[in-house]
Amino acid sequence: MAKTLRRSAAFTALARALATGARGGPSLGARLAALPRMIRATARREYDGGLRLALMAAATAYIASPIDLIPEIPLMVLGLADDAVLVAWLAGSVLAETERFLEWETRRGQVIPGHVVP
């Protein structure tokens, strides 16, 4: 019974943290909604996230692909470990990059377009 209560309290805290955002940052929903805008701005060369997006796309393709560098069946735990490391890296990268993008969007709204006159 006590384990169930601790587990439900942990899930409740996790859900609250995801909904409100960690350290007062954007919520998970705001970050996920920013992904298409980030991809669009990068494709238009307005945002400088091209390399990071390419690495995240490659990691996603590797995780989703049935072809692995370290196969799961013969190597069991090691085969799953490379995927787990990539999933952890990908999650952290998406969180960091979307936060960076949202900050860029906010600053971009404060800038007046034009040219610097020497």
Phi and psi restraints in degrees (value plus and minus 20) as a CYANA .aco file:
   2 ALA   PHI     -86.0   -46.0
   2 ALA   PSI     -58.0   -18.0
   3 LYS   PHI     -83.6   -43.6
   3 LYS   PSI     -59.3   -19.3
   4 THR   PHI     -84.0   -44.0
   4 THR   PSI     -61.9   -21.9
   5 LEU   PHI     -84.7   -44.7
   5 LEU   PSI     -63.1   -23.1
   6 ARG   PHI     -83.7   -43.7
   6 ARG   PSI     -61.6   -21.6
   7 ARG   PHI     -84.5   -44.5
   7 ARG   PSI     -63.9   -23.9
   8 SER   PHI     -87.6   -47.6
   8 SER   PSI     -55.6   -15.6
   9 ALA   PHI     -85.7   -45.7
   9 ALA   PSI     -58.3   -18.3
  10 ALA   PHI     -86.0   -46.0
  10 ALA   PSI     -62.9   -22.9
  11 PHE   PHI     -85.8   -45.8
  11 PHE   PSI     -57.0   -17.0
  12 THR   PHI     -84.5   -44.5
  12 THR   PSI     -64.3   -24.3
  13 ALA   PHI     -83.7   -43.7
  13 ALA   PSI     -60.7   -20.7
  14 LEU   PHI     -82.6   -42.6
  14 LEU   PSI     -65.5   -25.5
  15 ALA   PHI     -81.3   -41.3
  15 ALA   PSI     -61.4   -21.4
  16 ARG   PHI     -83.9   -43.9
  16 ARG   PSI     -62.7   -22.7
  17 ALA   PHI     -84.2   -44.2
  17 ALA   PSI     -60.3   -20.3
  18 LEU   PHI     -88.7   -48.7
  18 LEU   PSI     -55.0   -15.0
  19 ALA   PHI     -93.4   -53.4
  19 ALA   PSI     -58.5   -18.5
  20 THR   PHI    -117.3   -77.3
  20 THR   PSI     -36.1     3.9
  21 GLY   PHI      69.0   109.0
  21 GLY   PSI     122.9   162.9
  22 ALA   PHI     -99.2   -59.2
  22 ALA   PSI     124.0   164.0
  23 ARG   PHI      31.7    71.7
  23 ARG   PSI      13.6    53.6
  24 GLY   PHI      56.4    96.4
  24 GLY   PSI     -11.6    28.4
  25 GLY   PHI     -98.3   -58.3
  25 GLY   PSI    -196.5  -156.5
  26 PRO   PHI     -85.0   -45.0
  26 PRO   PSI     131.5   171.5
  27 SER   PHI     -93.6   -53.6
  27 SER   PSI     146.9   186.9
  28 LEU   PHI     -82.2   -42.2
  28 LEU   PSI     -58.5   -18.5
  29 GLY   PHI     -82.0   -42.0
  29 GLY   PSI     -62.2   -22.2
  30 ALA   PHI     -85.6   -45.6
  30 ALA   PSI     -57.9   -17.9
  31 ARG   PHI     -86.8   -46.8
  31 ARG   PSI     -64.7   -24.7
  32 LEU   PHI     -86.7   -46.7
  32 LEU   PSI     -55.6   -15.6
  33 ALA   PHI     -88.4   -48.4
  33 ALA   PSI     -44.9    -4.9
  34 ALA   PHI     -98.8   -58.8
  34 ALA   PSI     -38.9     1.1
  35 LEU   PHI     -76.1   -36.1
  35 LEU   PSI     -70.3   -30.3
  36 PRO   PHI     -82.6   -42.6
  36 PRO   PSI     -57.6   -17.6
  37 ARG   PHI     -85.9   -45.9
  37 ARG   PSI     -57.8   -17.8
  38 MET   PHI     -85.4   -45.4
  38 MET   PSI     -62.7   -22.7
  39 ILE   PHI     -84.0   -44.0
  39 ILE   PSI     -64.0   -24.0
  40 ARG   PHI     -82.2   -42.2
  40 ARG   PSI     -66.2   -26.2
  41 ALA   PHI     -85.1   -45.1
  41 ALA   PSI     -54.6   -14.6
  42 THR   PHI     -89.6   -49.6
  42 THR   PSI     -61.4   -21.4
  43 ALA   PHI     -84.3   -44.3
  43 ALA   PSI     -52.3   -12.3
  44 ARG   PHI    -103.1   -63.1
  44 ARG   PSI     -21.1    18.9
  45 ARG   PHI      43.9    83.9
  45 ARG   PSI      10.1    50.1
  46 GLU   PHI    -110.2   -70.2
  46 GLU   PSI     -51.5   -11.5
  47 TYR   PHI    -134.9   -94.9
  47 TYR   PSI     122.7   162.7
  48 ASP   PHI    -112.2   -72.2
  48 ASP   PSI      15.2    55.2
  49 GLY   PHI    -117.6   -77.6
  49 GLY   PSI      -0.6    39.4
  50 GLY   PHI     -77.9   -37.9
  50 GLY   PSI     -71.2   -31.2
  51 LEU   PHI     -85.0   -45.0
  51 LEU   PSI     -63.7   -23.7
  52 ARG   PHI     -83.7   -43.7
  52 ARG   PSI     -61.4   -21.4
  53 LEU   PHI     -85.1   -45.1
  53 LEU   PSI     -58.3   -18.3
  54 ALA   PHI     -84.1   -44.1
  54 ALA   PSI     -61.6   -21.6
  55 LEU   PHI     -85.4   -45.4
  55 LEU   PSI     -60.2   -20.2
  56 MET   PHI     -86.6   -46.6
  56 MET   PSI     -58.5   -18.5
  57 ALA   PHI     -86.0   -46.0
  57 ALA   PSI     -60.1   -20.1
  58 ALA   PHI     -85.1   -45.1
  58 ALA   PSI     -61.2   -21.2
  59 ALA   PHI     -84.5   -44.5
  59 ALA   PSI     -61.1   -21.1
  60 THR   PHI     -83.2   -43.2
  60 THR   PSI     -63.0   -23.0
  61 ALA   PHI     -84.0   -44.0
  61 ALA   PSI     -60.2   -20.2
  62 TYR   PHI     -84.0   -44.0
  62 TYR   PSI     -63.5   -23.5
  63 ILE   PHI     -86.6   -46.6
  63 ILE   PSI     -60.5   -20.5
  64 ALA   PHI     -98.4   -58.4
  64 ALA   PSI     -40.1    -0.1
  65 SER   PHI     -93.9   -53.9
  65 SER   PSI     123.2   163.2
  66 PRO   PHI     -96.2   -56.2
  66 PRO   PSI     -31.9     8.1
  67 ILE   PHI    -113.6   -73.6
  67 ILE   PSI     104.7   144.7
  68 ASP   PHI    -142.8  -102.8
  68 ASP   PSI     130.9   170.9
  69 LEU   PHI     -89.7   -49.7
  69 LEU   PSI     -57.9   -17.9
  70 ILE   PHI    -137.5   -97.5
  70 ILE   PSI      83.8   123.8
  71 PRO   PHI     -86.7   -46.7
  71 PRO   PSI     124.2   164.2
  72 GLU   PHI     -92.5   -52.5
  72 GLU   PSI     -63.9   -23.9
  73 ILE   PHI     -83.9   -43.9
  73 ILE   PSI     -73.0   -33.0
  74 PRO   PHI     -95.6   -55.6
  74 PRO   PSI     -47.8    -7.8
  75 LEU   PHI    -126.3   -86.3
  75 LEU   PSI     -16.3    23.7
  76 MET   PHI      24.5    64.5
  76 MET   PSI    -123.2   -83.2
  77 VAL   PHI     -83.0   -43.0
  77 VAL   PSI     -63.4   -23.4
  78 LEU   PHI     -84.4   -44.4
  78 LEU   PSI     -54.3   -14.3
  79 GLY   PHI     -86.3   -46.3
  79 GLY   PSI     -54.1   -14.1
  80 LEU   PHI    -103.3   -63.3
  80 LEU   PSI     -45.8    -5.8
  81 ALA   PHI     -84.4   -44.4
  81 ALA   PSI     -60.0   -20.0
  82 ASP   PHI     -85.4   -45.4
  82 ASP   PSI     -57.4   -17.4
  83 ASP   PHI     -86.9   -46.9
  83 ASP   PSI     -61.1   -21.1
  84 ALA   PHI     -83.7   -43.7
  84 ALA   PSI     -60.9   -20.9
  85 VAL   PHI     -83.4   -43.4
  85 VAL   PSI     -63.0   -23.0
  86 LEU   PHI     -86.0   -46.0
  86 LEU   PSI     -59.4   -19.4
  87 VAL   PHI     -83.3   -43.3
  87 VAL   PSI     -63.2   -23.2
  88 ALA   PHI     -83.6   -43.6
  88 ALA   PSI     -64.1   -24.1
  89 TRP   PHI     -83.0   -43.0
  89 TRP   PSI     -63.3   -23.3
  90 LEU   PHI     -83.6   -43.6
  90 LEU   PSI     -63.9   -23.9
  91 ALA   PHI     -81.7   -41.7
  91 ALA   PSI     -65.7   -25.7
  92 GLY   PHI     -84.1   -44.1
  92 GLY   PSI     -59.3   -19.3
  93 SER   PHI     -86.5   -46.5
  93 SER   PSI     -62.2   -22.2
  94 VAL   PHI     -84.5   -44.5
  94 VAL   PSI     -63.4   -23.4
  95 LEU   PHI     -82.2   -42.2
  95 LEU   PSI     -66.7   -26.7
  96 ALA   PHI     -86.6   -46.6
  96 ALA   PSI     -63.6   -23.6
  97 GLU   PHI     -91.5   -51.5
  97 GLU   PSI     -57.5   -17.5
  98 THR   PHI     -88.7   -48.7
  98 THR   PSI     -55.2   -15.2
  99 GLU   PHI     -84.8   -44.8
  99 GLU   PSI     -63.0   -23.0
 100 ARG   PHI     -81.2   -41.2
 100 ARG   PSI     -61.9   -21.9
 101 PHE   PHI     -85.4   -45.4
 101 PHE   PSI     -63.3   -23.3
 102 LEU   PHI     -83.4   -43.4
 102 LEU   PSI     -57.5   -17.5
 103 GLU   PHI     -84.8   -44.8
 103 GLU   PSI     -61.9   -21.9
 104 TRP   PHI     -81.3   -41.3
 104 TRP   PSI     -63.2   -23.2
 105 GLU   PHI     -80.4   -40.4
 105 GLU   PSI     -61.4   -21.4
 106 THR   PHI     -84.7   -44.7
 106 THR   PSI     -67.1   -27.1
 107 ARG   PHI     -85.4   -45.4
 107 ARG   PSI     -56.9   -16.9
 108 ARG   PHI     -82.6   -42.6
 108 ARG   PSI     -55.2   -15.2
 109 GLY   PHI     -88.4   -48.4
 109 GLY   PSI     -37.3     2.7
 110 GLN   PHI    -115.7   -75.7
 110 GLN   PSI     -25.8    14.2
 111 VAL   PHI    -115.1   -75.1
 111 VAL   PSI     115.5   155.5
 112 ILE   PHI    -110.0   -70.0
 112 ILE   PSI     101.3   141.3
 113 PRO   PHI     -86.8   -46.8
 113 PRO   PSI     125.3   165.3
 114 GLY   PHI     142.7   182.7
 114 GLY   PSI    -190.3  -150.3
 115 HIS   PHI    -137.2   -97.2
 115 HIS   PSI     127.9   167.9
 116 VAL   PHI    -101.0   -61.0
 116 VAL   PSI     108.9   148.9
 117 VAL   PHI    -120.8   -80.8
 117 VAL   PSI     103.7   143.7
